[in-house]
Amino acid sequence: MKTPRVVIAGGGAAGFFAAIACARAQPGAEVMILEKGPRFLAKVLVSGGGRCNVTHACLNERELAAHYPRGGQALLSAFHTFQPRDTEAWFAERGVKLKTESDGRMFPVTDSSQTIVDCFLNEARTAGVQAIASRGIERVNARPEGGFELKLTNAEKLGCDRLLLATGGCRAAETGPLATTLGHTLVPPVPSLFAFDIETHWVRELAGVAVTAEVSVPDTKLRERGALLLTHRGMSGPAILRLSAWGARLLQERNHQFTLRVNWLPELNDETITAGLAVLRQGNPARRVVNCPLAPLPGRLWEQLALTAGVGRETQWSGLTNAMRHALVQQLSRTLLSVQGKSMNKDEFVTCGGVSLKEVNFKTMESRLRPGLFFAGELLDIDGVTGGFNFQAAWTTGWIAGRAMAGH
């Protein structure tokens, strides 16, 4: 029986995981990774600020699937096959212990993404996977007898029995056509997981201030609560990133220019905020309002919110008028800011869009249109919110694809 040749396009997270799974499941197979860029696992190396947020400690498949703005339903059955518990076990078997942080994110105990990269490179080498960098696929043709004929970027031709496309998000023009030339449909890609550019001067002056807040986009259903970080360009943090993920297409339609509403005290309503202000007034009549913040707001943020509400810098609590108090309550619970664009760490860019999920069998990750063609990772129209969910989708789809290509 002829030894099958399996080619994986893309030397990132999903590509390596699939290659290793395939080589381990069928030791006789010839498994080859072709990476167009000069480095393998480049995105893994920079992820999580260089710590690599490997996955998330969410062990209920349905709860896990709910963290994917696109692709959650399709992944639901896939998570029955391979989920975060399996990811943790996979790494543990290879000597890489993971730790769970208070918010559920899981990292290697070394706090270094290099640990994950080294694990993959060593495991691939041990499993007999050929990994070739600076060698991409320029064109692919399906052979009448089955399998594929590949033209590589160095003009070399290569035949294979099974082909896995794991080239990452479709932000680069060349990553999508390999799928479309084989008959697949691409859902137009747009950015997901990005920070908001806000030109309001006081927001930028408070760069580094972090709070728990609720952010929403008026006239939409977009609303998130969580950690919010003010930056030198506007706003970021988990709440903003989740809002950008769920609103990726809508915000793209608005050219990333829209109104953002911020509730700085999401645990309080207008009545309790008003009551809190009354207590501060009673206990600090001679103090300036801007110097006496309502907990738990940081002093610098409180000062700017009070000034923006029209409370003068010299205004004492005893001189706070009803109109000022009303304006301050509104500012604390309904600050309106104009978002003028997006910004992101290009190395950690996530796209919404990709190969249509209807055209892929999630039991095997094989194409429903072209036998022998498989998909994994972010090339699919799948994207998760921040917190390790995108990597988990890469491990899950890579594992299923790898074993299916090996005949398991």
C-alpha positions as CSV (number, residue, x, y, z in Angstrom):
1,M,0.0,0.0,0.0
2,K,1.4,3.4,-1.0
3,T,2.5,5.7,1.8
4,P,0.2,8.7,1.7
5,R,1.7,12.2,1.4
6,V,0.0,14.8,3.5
7,V,0.8,18.5,2.9
8,I,-0.1,21.2,5.4
9,A,-0.2,24.8,4.1
10,G,0.7,27.0,7.0
11,G,3.2,26.6,9.9
12,G,1.1,28.2,12.6
13,A,-0.8,26.9,15.6
14,A,-3.4,24.9,13.6
15,G,-0.9,23.6,11.0
16,F,1.5,22.2,13.5
17,F,-1.1,20.7,15.7
18,A,-2.7,19.0,12.7
19,A,0.7,17.8,11.4
20,I,1.6,16.3,14.7
21,A,-1.8,14.6,15.2
22,C,-1.6,13.1,11.7
23,A,2.0,11.9,12.0
24,R,1.3,10.3,15.5
25,A,-1.9,8.6,14.3
26,Q,-0.3,7.2,11.1
27,P,3.5,6.8,11.6
28,G,4.1,5.7,8.1
29,A,2.6,8.8,6.5
30,E,4.8,11.5,4.9
31,V,3.6,14.6,6.6
32,M,5.0,18.0,5.4
33,I,4.4,21.5,6.6
34,L,5.0,24.3,4.1
35,E,5.2,27.8,5.6
36,K,5.4,30.8,3.3
37,G,7.1,33.0,5.9
38,P,10.6,32.7,7.3
39,R,9.5,31.6,10.8
40,F,7.3,28.9,12.1
41,L,4.7,29.7,14.8
42,A,5.3,33.4,14.6
43,K,1.9,34.3,15.9
44,V,2.2,31.9,18.8
45,L,5.5,33.5,19.8
46,V,4.0,37.0,20.2
47,S,0.6,36.0,21.6
48,G,-0.5,37.0,25.1
49,G,2.3,39.5,25.3
50,G,4.8,36.8,24.8
51,R,3.2,34.5,27.4
52,C,0.9,32.6,25.1
53,N,-2.7,32.3,26.3
54,V,-2.9,28.6,25.3
55,T,-6.6,28.1,26.1
56,H,-9.4,28.9,28.6
57,A,-10.5,26.8,31.5
58,C,-14.1,26.4,30.3
59,L,-14.9,22.7,30.3
60,N,-18.6,22.8,29.3
61,E,-18.8,22.5,25.6
62,R,-21.9,24.7,25.3
63,E,-20.5,27.5,27.4
64,L,-17.3,27.2,25.5
65,A,-19.0,27.6,22.1
66,A,-20.8,30.7,23.4
67,H,-17.4,32.5,23.3
68,Y,-17.3,32.5,19.5
69,P,-19.1,35.3,17.7
70,R,-18.8,33.2,14.6
71,G,-18.5,29.5,14.4
72,G,-19.7,28.5,17.9
73,Q,-22.5,26.3,16.6
74,A,-20.2,24.4,14.3
75,L,-17.6,24.0,17.0
76,L,-20.1,22.6,19.5
77,S,-19.8,19.0,18.2
78,A,-16.1,19.4,17.6
79,F,-15.5,20.3,21.3
80,H,-17.0,16.9,22.2
81,T,-13.9,15.4,20.5
82,F,-11.2,17.8,21.7
83,Q,-11.7,20.6,24.2
84,P,-9.6,22.6,26.8
85,R,-9.3,19.6,29.1
86,D,-7.7,17.6,26.2
87,T,-5.4,20.5,25.3
88,E,-4.1,20.7,28.9
89,A,-3.5,16.9,28.9
90,W,-1.8,17.0,25.5
91,F,0.7,19.6,26.7
92,A,1.2,17.8,30.1
93,E,2.1,14.6,28.3
94,R,4.9,16.5,26.6
95,G,6.2,18.1,29.8
96,V,4.5,21.5,29.5
97,K,2.4,22.3,32.5
98,L,-0.3,24.9,32.2
99,K,-1.7,27.2,35.0
100,T,-5.1,28.8,35.2
101,E,-5.4,32.5,36.1
102,S,-8.3,34.0,38.0
103,D,-10.1,35.0,34.8
104,G,-9.9,31.5,33.4
105,R,-7.1,32.1,30.9
106,M,-4.5,29.3,30.8
107,F,-0.8,29.9,30.3
108,P,2.4,27.8,30.5
109,V,3.8,27.9,34.0
110,T,7.0,29.4,32.5
111,D,5.0,32.4,31.3
112,S,6.9,32.1,28.1
113,S,5.4,31.4,24.6
114,Q,8.8,30.1,23.6
115,T,7.9,27.0,25.8
116,I,5.0,26.3,23.5
117,V,6.9,26.9,20.3
118,D,9.8,24.6,21.5
119,C,7.2,22.0,22.4
120,F,5.7,22.0,18.9
121,L,9.0,22.1,17.1
122,N,10.4,19.2,19.2
123,E,7.2,17.1,18.9
124,A,7.0,17.6,15.1
125,R,10.6,16.6,14.7
126,T,10.2,13.5,16.9
127,A,7.0,12.6,15.0
128,G,8.9,12.7,11.7
129,V,7.1,15.8,10.3
130,Q,9.0,17.7,7.6
131,A,8.7,21.4,8.3
132,I,9.9,23.8,5.5
133,A,10.0,27.5,6.0
134,S,10.0,30.2,3.2
135,R,8.1,27.8,1.0
136,G,4.5,28.6,0.3
137,I,1.9,27.2,-2.2
138,E,1.4,29.4,-5.2
139,R,-1.2,27.4,-6.9
140,V,-3.1,24.1,-6.4
141,N,-4.9,21.9,-8.8
142,A,-7.1,18.9,-8.0
143,R,-5.9,15.7,-9.9
144,P,-8.6,13.7,-11.7
145,E,-7.4,10.5,-10.0
146,G,-7.5,12.2,-6.6
147,G,-5.1,14.2,-4.6
148,F,-3.5,17.5,-5.6
149,E,-0.8,19.0,-7.7
150,L,0.9,21.9,-6.0
151,K,3.1,24.7,-7.5
152,L,5.3,26.1,-4.8
153,T,6.7,29.6,-4.5
154,N,10.1,28.4,-5.6
155,A,8.5,27.0,-8.8
156,E,8.9,23.5,-7.6
157,K,6.0,21.1,-8.2
158,L,4.7,18.7,-5.6
159,G,2.0,16.1,-5.5
160,C,0.0,15.1,-2.4
161,D,-2.8,12.8,-1.4
162,R,-4.3,15.0,1.2
163,L,-4.0,18.8,1.6
164,L,-4.8,20.8,4.7
165,L,-5.2,24.6,4.4
166,A,-4.2,26.3,7.7
167,T,-2.9,29.6,6.3
168,G,-4.5,31.8,9.0
169,G,-7.0,34.7,8.7
170,C,-7.7,36.0,5.2
171,R,-6.3,39.5,5.8
172,A,-3.5,38.7,3.3
173,A,-4.8,38.5,-0.3
174,E,-2.9,35.3,-1.1
175,T,-4.4,33.1,1.8
176,G,-7.9,32.9,0.4
177,P,-7.5,31.9,-3.3
178,L,-6.1,28.5,-2.6
179,A,-9.6,27.6,-1.2
180,T,-11.5,29.5,-3.8
181,T,-9.7,27.9,-6.7
182,L,-10.8,24.5,-5.3
183,G,-14.4,25.7,-5.4
184,H,-14.9,27.1,-1.9
185,T,-16.7,30.3,-0.8
186,L,-15.0,32.9,1.3
187,V,-17.1,34.9,3.7
188,P,-15.6,38.4,3.3
189,P,-13.0,39.0,6.0
190,V,-13.2,42.0,8.4
191,P,-11.1,42.8,11.5
192,S,-12.1,41.5,14.9
193,L,-10.6,42.0,18.3
194,F,-9.4,45.6,18.0
195,A,-9.1,48.6,20.3
196,F,-11.0,51.9,19.7
197,D,-9.3,55.1,18.6
198,I,-10.9,58.0,20.5
199,E,-9.6,61.5,20.0
200,T,-11.1,63.0,23.2
201,H,-8.1,64.6,24.9
202,W,-8.8,63.6,28.5
203,V,-9.2,59.9,27.6
204,R,-5.8,59.9,26.0
205,E,-4.3,61.8,29.0
206,L,-5.5,59.0,31.3
207,A,-3.5,56.3,29.4
208,G,-2.9,53.4,31.8
209,V,-6.0,53.9,33.9
210,A,-7.9,50.6,34.2
211,V,-11.5,50.2,35.6
212,T,-14.4,47.8,35.4
213,A,-17.1,49.3,33.2
214,E,-19.9,48.6,30.8
215,V,-19.5,49.7,27.2
216,S,-22.2,49.7,24.6
217,V,-23.0,51.1,21.1
218,P,-26.3,53.0,21.1
219,D,-29.1,51.8,18.8
220,T,-27.5,48.3,18.7
221,K,-27.5,45.2,20.9
222,L,-23.8,45.5,21.4
223,R,-23.0,45.6,25.2
224,E,-20.2,44.3,27.2
225,R,-19.1,44.5,30.8
226,G,-15.5,44.0,32.1
227,A,-12.1,45.4,32.4
228,L,-11.5,48.6,30.4
229,L,-8.1,50.2,29.7
230,L,-7.6,53.8,28.7
231,T,-4.7,54.1,26.2
232,H,-2.7,56.8,24.5
233,R,-5.0,56.2,21.4
234,G,-8.3,55.6,23.1
235,M,-9.7,52.5,24.8
236,S,-8.8,48.8,24.9
237,G,-9.1,46.0,27.4
238,P,-11.2,42.8,27.4
239,A,-14.6,44.7,27.4
240,I,-13.6,46.6,24.3
241,L,-12.1,43.6,22.5
242,R,-15.2,41.5,23.2
243,L,-17.4,44.4,21.9
244,S,-15.3,44.6,18.7
245,A,-15.6,40.9,18.2
246,W,-19.3,40.6,18.5
247,G,-19.8,43.8,16.5
248,A,-17.1,43.1,13.9
249,R,-19.3,43.3,10.8
250,L,-21.6,46.1,12.0
251,L,-18.6,48.3,13.1
252,Q,-17.0,47.6,9.7
253,E,-20.1,48.8,8.0
254,R,-19.8,52.0,10.0
255,N,-16.2,52.4,8.9
256,H,-15.3,52.1,12.6
257,Q,-16.8,55.5,13.3
258,F,-19.5,55.4,15.9
259,T,-20.6,56.5,19.3
260,L,-19.5,54.6,22.3
261,R,-21.4,54.8,25.6
262,V,-19.6,54.1,28.8
263,N,-21.1,53.3,32.2
264,W,-18.2,53.8,34.7
265,L,-20.2,52.4,37.6
266,P,-22.1,49.4,36.1
267,E,-22.9,48.0,39.6
268,L,-24.9,51.1,40.5
269,N,-28.1,52.7,39.1
270,D,-28.8,56.5,38.9
271,E,-30.5,56.4,42.3
272,T,-27.6,54.8,44.1
273,I,-25.1,57.1,42.4
274,T,-27.2,60.1,43.5
275,A,-27.2,58.7,47.0
276,G,-23.5,58.2,47.0
277,L,-23.0,61.8,45.9
278,A,-25.2,63.0,48.8
279,V,-23.1,61.1,51.3
280,L,-19.9,62.7,49.9
281,R,-21.5,66.1,50.0
282,Q,-22.6,65.6,53.6
283,G,-19.2,64.4,54.8
284,N,-17.0,66.8,52.8
285,P,-18.8,70.1,52.4
286,A,-15.7,72.2,52.2
287,R,-13.7,69.9,49.9
288,R,-13.5,70.4,46.1
289,V,-15.7,67.9,44.2
290,V,-12.8,67.0,41.8
291,N,-10.6,66.0,44.7
292,C,-13.1,63.7,46.4
293,P,-14.0,60.7,44.1
294,L,-16.9,58.3,44.4
295,A,-15.6,54.8,45.0
296,P,-14.4,52.8,43.2
297,L,-13.4,55.3,40.6
298,P,-9.7,56.3,40.4
299,G,-9.1,59.9,41.4
300,R,-7.7,61.0,38.0
301,L,-10.7,59.5,36.1
302,W,-13.2,61.0,38.6
303,E,-11.6,64.5,38.1
304,Q,-12.0,64.4,34.3
305,L,-15.6,63.1,34.5
306,A,-16.5,65.8,36.9
307,L,-14.9,68.5,34.8
308,T,-16.6,67.1,31.6
309,A,-20.0,67.2,33.4
310,G,-19.5,71.0,34.0
311,V,-18.4,70.9,37.6
312,G,-15.8,73.7,38.0
313,R,-12.4,72.8,39.3
314,E,-12.9,75.1,42.4
315,T,-16.5,73.9,43.1
316,Q,-16.9,72.6,46.6
317,W,-19.4,69.9,47.6
318,S,-21.5,72.5,49.4
319,G,-21.7,74.5,46.2
320,L,-22.8,71.6,43.9
321,T,-26.1,72.6,42.4
322,N,-28.9,70.2,41.4
323,A,-28.1,70.8,37.7
324,M,-24.4,70.0,38.3
325,R,-25.3,66.9,40.3
326,H,-27.7,65.7,37.5
327,A,-25.0,66.3,34.9
328,L,-22.5,64.4,36.9
329,V,-24.8,61.4,37.4
330,Q,-25.4,61.3,33.6
331,Q,-21.6,61.5,33.0
332,L,-20.8,58.7,35.4
333,S,-23.4,56.3,33.9
334,R,-23.7,57.5,30.3
335,T,-20.5,59.1,29.0
336,L,-20.7,59.4,25.2
337,L,-17.5,59.2,23.2
338,S,-16.8,59.4,19.5
339,V,-14.8,56.5,18.1
340,Q,-12.9,57.5,15.0
341,G,-11.2,54.3,14.1
342,K,-9.5,51.1,15.3
343,S,-6.0,50.0,16.2
344,M,-4.5,46.6,16.9
345,N,-1.4,44.7,17.5
346,K,-0.8,43.5,14.0
347,D,1.0,40.4,15.2
348,E,-2.1,39.3,17.1
349,F,-4.6,40.3,14.4
350,V,-7.8,38.2,14.3
351,T,-10.2,38.2,11.4
352,C,-13.9,37.5,11.2
353,G,-14.6,35.7,7.9
354,G,-13.0,33.0,5.9
355,V,-14.0,29.7,4.4
356,S,-17.8,29.1,4.7
357,L,-18.5,26.6,7.5
358,K,-21.4,25.1,5.5
359,E,-18.8,23.7,3.1
360,V,-16.8,21.8,5.8
361,N,-17.6,18.6,7.6
362,F,-16.8,19.3,11.3
363,K,-16.5,15.7,12.2
364,T,-13.4,15.4,10.0
365,M,-12.7,19.0,8.9
366,E,-12.8,17.7,5.3
367,S,-14.2,19.8,2.5
368,R,-17.8,18.8,1.5
369,L,-16.9,19.9,-2.0
370,R,-13.4,18.4,-2.6
371,P,-12.4,15.0,-1.2
372,G,-8.9,15.0,0.4
373,L,-9.0,18.8,1.1
374,F,-9.1,19.8,4.8
375,F,-9.2,23.0,6.8
376,A,-8.2,24.1,10.3
377,G,-7.7,27.3,12.2
378,E,-8.5,30.9,11.4
379,L,-8.8,30.4,7.6
380,L,-12.3,29.1,8.5
381,D,-15.1,31.6,9.3
382,I,-14.5,31.1,13.0
383,D,-13.3,33.7,15.6
384,G,-13.5,33.8,19.3
385,V,-13.3,36.6,21.9
386,T,-10.1,37.3,23.7
387,G,-9.0,34.8,26.4
388,G,-7.5,31.8,24.7
389,F,-10.5,30.8,22.6
390,N,-9.0,31.4,19.2
391,F,-6.1,29.1,20.0
392,Q,-8.5,26.5,21.3
393,A,-10.3,26.6,18.0
394,A,-7.0,26.0,16.3
395,W,-6.1,23.0,18.5
396,T,-9.6,21.5,18.1
397,T,-9.9,21.8,14.3
398,G,-6.2,20.9,13.9
399,W,-6.6,17.7,16.0
400,I,-9.7,16.6,14.2
401,A,-8.2,17.3,10.7
402,G,-4.9,15.7,11.5
403,R,-6.4,12.4,12.7
404,A,-8.9,12.4,9.8
405,M,-6.1,12.8,7.3
406,A,-4.4,9.8,9.0
407,G,-7.6,7.7,8.5
408,H,-8.8,7.8,12.1
